[in-house]
Amino acid sequence: MGKKGHRLKKTRKGNLNDSLKRTNTNSASGTKVDFAVSVPFLRTIKQVKQNGLAKTSSRVLALGFKYLNEHVKYLPEKTIATVNNSKMFLYPRQGGINYDLFLYKKREPLCTDFLIHSSILKEGDAVLDIGANVGYYVLIESKMVGKTGRVYAVEPVTSTFELLKNNLHLNNLTNVSPFNFAFGEKDGESEIYVCNESNLCAMNKNAVGGKIVRVQKVPLVTVDTFFKDKPSPKLIRMDVEGYEYQIFKGMPETLKGNTRIFMELHYGPPFISLEKMNEFFRLLEENKYRVRFAVFEDKVEDIKVVRALLKKSGYKLPIILTNVSVQELKRVLEKNPMSPNVLFEKASAD
């Protein structure tokens, strides 16, 4: 599911408490001596120079309060939690989305609220959820399309797919069809790099956001092939850790229709080359897509004291765009190379 906000757990940027180890030579003995220079300390000094003491102090205090809030709570091995009025099996000690949902009960709050309260889905609609993970968005979509609608939930990682099915059974959902394969540019087979945090697995090894625990063979299907014998979906939701370009290349017929696409957009390396990123934007523009909504936000909503301190420190998130062109989104991404959730739609979308 890019930068993952300012959370203290290990992310692509490493652990906030990591140290930068250096090796020096003792001039008297000639032996090598290891010592550690705190990375946060070096960053803090740099931030003081750039932003001033007051803003930097607010930022440090915010991160401190966040750390305490996240680490004073007991983490069970397995639990059932209420998330967006649905029940979910969670494994908080696995980290990632399981950890976030156990502590905060909501993830990507502005994106979630937009999906729930917008009119992009209605009773009877069909949805394709690519990268369904443990079912966070699938459970929301299932309620929105109702008994006469259908959610196709596709999750390639076999262990995560089992968790997805468990959450579907826990909520007695009959309008969700789960599938264990990956979408791609062409039908065939590929590999996915399975991460220790379920929401950070990736088809591109360089895009994996944590420790790789294994490599899994996975069948590949194009979106166009999948919908040959099905009605076109009203919405495709997608979070594929930088594999968006390949999936889009496999859905030229689908892109000709009025299907909305709500996706976490992973901008630039290590997810995707800038050349392919430009080609991705070109595909959107050629098919008359525009940006109805885009949000750059942290993955969870912090407690009030943390939000207040971050605001005082000059923290710029969230950034929200509405009804802009693809090129305007690109310009914002160039200045803020993060991973926003973006809803692309056509002017003719009903």
DOMI-360901 format. One line per field, with one value per residue (C-alpha): y, z, x; residue in one letter. Coordinates in pm, whole numbers. Each point is the difference from the previous one (the first is absolute). Example, Ala and Ser with C-alpha at 12.3 -4.5 7.8 and 13.67 -1.06 7.14 Angstrom:
// DOMI-360901
Y	c(-450, 344)
Z	c(780, -66)
X	c(1230, 137)
aa	c(a, s)
This chain:
// DOMI-360901
Y	c(0, 537, 173, -132, 320, 62, -324, -136, -361, -125, 130, 39, 274, -237, 12, 343, -140, -147, 118, 84, -220, 127, -154, 198, -94, 47, 192, -153, -368, -5, -203, 78, 137, -2, 285, 111, 341, 32, 56, 184, 232, 88, 57, 217, 224, 34, 83, 265, 170, -22, 61, 167, -125, 57, -203, -273, -29, -39, -273, -188, 23, -126, -304, -63, 5, -224, -249, -14, -37, -294, -182, 12, -230, -377, -168, -335, -269, -13, 190, 97, 376, 218, 202, 230, -191, -337, -272, -84, -262, 187, -113, 315, -149, -43, 377, 191, 30, -249, 219, 324, -131, -145, 335, 250, -199, 192, 34, 274, 187, 271, -249, -236, 275, 119, -351, -53, 338, 62, -119, -203, -330, -90, -303, -262, 120, -226, 77, -145, 28, -68, -60, -71, -95, -97, 164, 349, 169, -312, 5, 362, -66, -302, 215, 272, -226, -203, -346, 62, 123, -192, 58, -192, -6, -101, -69, -178, -89, -337, 62, 341, -151, -239, 295, 175, -304, -23, 362, -61, -304, 191, 253, -261, 178, -161, 280, -27, -238, -48, -95, -104, 128, 325, 237, 99, 110, -344, -340, -233, -44, 214, 32, 215, 91, -72, 246, -39, 269, -120, 338, 57, -304, 85, -147, 221, -106, 357, 121, -236, 209, -237, -328, -254, -332, -203, 15, -142, -108, 163, -35, 319, 107, 322, 209, -23, -381, -9, 206, -182, -188, 261, 344, 285, 124, 340, 32, -151, 55, -73, -8, -197, 158, 146, -264, 237, 56, -372, -47, 299, -143, -309, 186, 211, -103, 70, 346, 84, -30, 214, -201, 216, -83, 67, -85, 59, 153, -86, 274, -54, -222, -249, -84, 103, 180, 359, -105, -255, 250, 245, -279, -83, 360, -1, -307, 180, 313, -194, -166, 335, -53, 289, 20, 34, -42, -53, -7, -5, -108, -202, -360, 55, 296, 90, 99, 370, 107, -150, 168, 336, -24, -108, 293, 235, -152, 92, -357, 26, -307, -49, 135, -32, 58, 3, 17, 59, -124, -290, 250, 203, -317, -73, 347, -49, -343, 143, 234, -263, -343, -203, -262, 171, -172, 131, -39, 20, 31, 127, 299, -244, -215, -28)
Z	c(0, -147, 312, 284, 194, 328, 184, 222, -105, -256, -346, -328, 168, 278, 372, 161, 275, -237, 41, -265, 75, -93, 34, 118, 59, 344, -72, 297, -56, -369, 83, -144, 241, -79, 127, -78, -100, 55, -332, 168, 171, -331, -162, 289, -30, -373, 60, 259, -260, -267, 200, 325, 356, 74, -295, 48, 372, -81, -250, 248, 272, -240, -91, 368, 91, -298, 110, 354, -124, -223, 246, 330, -133, 19, -341, -9, -246, -145, 67, -152, -32, -125, -299, -190, 153, -123, 188, -91, 110, 76, 81, 156, 60, -376, -36, -304, -58, 281, 249, -124, 8, 348, 138, -206, -143, -328, -265, -259, 176, -260, -286, 196, 85, -360, -125, 258, -39, -373, -268, -200, 98, 36, 50, -273, -125, -76, 148, -72, 297, -109, 289, 239, 282, 318, -125, 152, -306, -117, 312, -70, -368, 86, 209, -264, -290, 210, -58, -369, -61, -35, 124, -170, 259, -144, 229, -136, 323, 118, 375, -24, -221, 284, 240, -256, -23, 380, 21, -269, 190, 329, -147, -186, -332, -301, -253, -7, -230, 113, -248, 61, -299, -122, -282, -253, -353, -149, 103, 135, 320, 208, 351, 296, 282, 328, 279, 377, -9, -219, -155, -124, -229, -360, -346, -33, 247, 35, 107, 297, 313, 261, 47, -280, 157, -318, -372, -125, -350, -104, -305, -206, -164, -183, 109, -352, 11, 342, -118, -332, 149, 260, -6, 19, 356, 115, 206, 10, 329, -17, 238, -163, 123, -329, -239, -131, -337, -87, 101, -210, -301, 37, 3, -319, -62, 359, -19, -297, 221, 290, 282, 285, 135, 365, 70, 217, -252, 59, -160, -142, 111, 162, -106, -362, -235, -89, -366, 81, 234, -288, -219, 276, 8, -380, 9, 241, -215, -324, 158, 117, 372, 245, 374, 202, 339, 127, 356, 134, 362, 282, 27, 336, 180, 301, 343, 36, 179, -277, -274, 177, 42, -361, -123, 210, -148, -353, -100, -340, -10, -91, -354, -181, -368, -160, -366, -152, -312, -8, -76, 310, 209, -159, 94, 362, 7, -130, 300, 243, -116, 226, -58, -10, -44, -323, -157, -379, -194, -328, -48, -133, 319, 151)
X	c(0, 583, 51, -202, -39, 178, -71, 275, -16, 246, -80, 185, 199, 106, -71, -1, 221, 258, 357, 253, 300, 345, 342, 299, 366, 156, 321, 182, -75, -89, -314, -341, -259, -374, -213, -352, -124, -372, -176, -293, 252, 166, -337, -112, 307, -64, -367, 91, 218, -271, -319, 104, -3, -371, -132, 257, -82, -371, 83, 220, -266, -266, 207, 70, -370, -74, 262, -139, -358, 95, 226, -190, -271, 15, 6, -181, 105, -352, -321, -334, -56, -283, 123, -239, -296, 131, 185, 359, 250, 321, 354, 152, 345, 43, 17, -119, -372, -78, 187, -158, -356, 42, 120, -202, -297, 27, 267, 42, -283, -68, 5, -226, -249, -9, -79, -275, -170, 43, -240, 251, -165, -364, -221, 48, 341, 295, 343, 342, 235, 360, 237, -286, 240, -190, -320, -1, -152, -183, -220, -95, -70, -215, -231, -19, -102, -243, -143, -62, 356, 325, 356, 281, 278, 339, 297, 310, 185, -135, 42, -171, -270, -90, -34, -222, -228, -17, -119, -262, -132, 6, -242, -212, 49, -161, 57, 382, 189, 364, 275, 360, 202, 158, -89, 262, 83, -69, -130, 265, 200, 231, 145, -98, 238, -176, 79, -23, -272, -287, -79, 356, 47, 88, 53, 309, 271, 129, -345, -39, -50, 138, 183, -51, -97, -54, -63, -331, -102, -324, -229, -43, -327, -81, -296, -144, 19, -166, -299, -54, -297, -105, -161, 250, 58, -113, 315, 348, 181, 370, 297, 281, 324, 114, -139, -269, 165, 10, -363, -109, 182, -217, -334, -25, -363, -102, 158, -223, -309, -122, 154, 126, 346, 79, 361, 301, 238, 366, 205, 348, 292, 28, -355, 7, 237, -86, -23, -271, -164, -36, -139, -248, -122, -22, -227, -231, -17, -48, -303, -145, 55, 26, 56, -319, 170, 354, 126, 354, -36, 149, -111, -171, -158, 211, -126, -90, 317, 214, -206, 23, 379, 49, -207, 210, 317, -110, -88, -167, -225, -275, -1, -335, -71, -345, -102, 342, 175, 244, 277, -84, 22, 337, 128, -103, 163, 326, 7, -136, 125, -227, -272, -340, -332, -154, -343, 18, -324, -135, -226, -261, 5, -347)
aa	c(m, g, k, k, g, h, r, l, k, k, t, r, k, g, n, l, n, d, s, l, k, r, t, n, t, n, s, a, s, g, t, k, v, d, f, a, v, s, v, p, f, l, r, t, i, k, q, v, k, q, n, g, l, a, k, t, s, s, r, v, l, a, l, g, f, k, y, l, n, e, h, v, k, y, l, p, e, k, t, i, a, t, v, n, n, s, k, m, f, l, y, p, r, q, g, g, i, n, y, d, l, f, l, y, k, k, r, e, p, l, c, t, d, f, l, i, h, s, s, i, l, k, e, g, d, a, v, l, d, i, g, a, n, v, g, y, y, v, l, i, e, s, k, m, v, g, k, t, g, r, v, y, a, v, e, p, v, t, s, t, f, e, l, l, k, n, n, l, h, l, n, n, l, t, n, v, s, p, f, n, f, a, f, g, e, k, d, g, e, s, e, i, y, v, c, n, e, s, n, l, c, a, m, n, k, n, a, v, g, g, k, i, v, r, v, q, k, v, p, l, v, t, v, d, t, f, f, k, d, k, p, s, p, k, l, i, r, m, d, v, e, g, y, e, y, q, i, f, k, g, m, p, e, t, l, k, g, n, t, r, i, f, m, e, l, h, y, g, p, p, f, i, s, l, e, k, m, n, e, f, f, r, l, l, e, e, n, k, y, r, v, r, f, a, v, f, e, d, k, v, e, d, i, k, v, v, r, a, l, l, k, k, s, g, y, k, l, p, i, i, l, t, n, v, s, v, q, e, l, k, r, v, l, e, k, n, p, m, s, p, n, v, l, f, e, k, a, s, a, d)
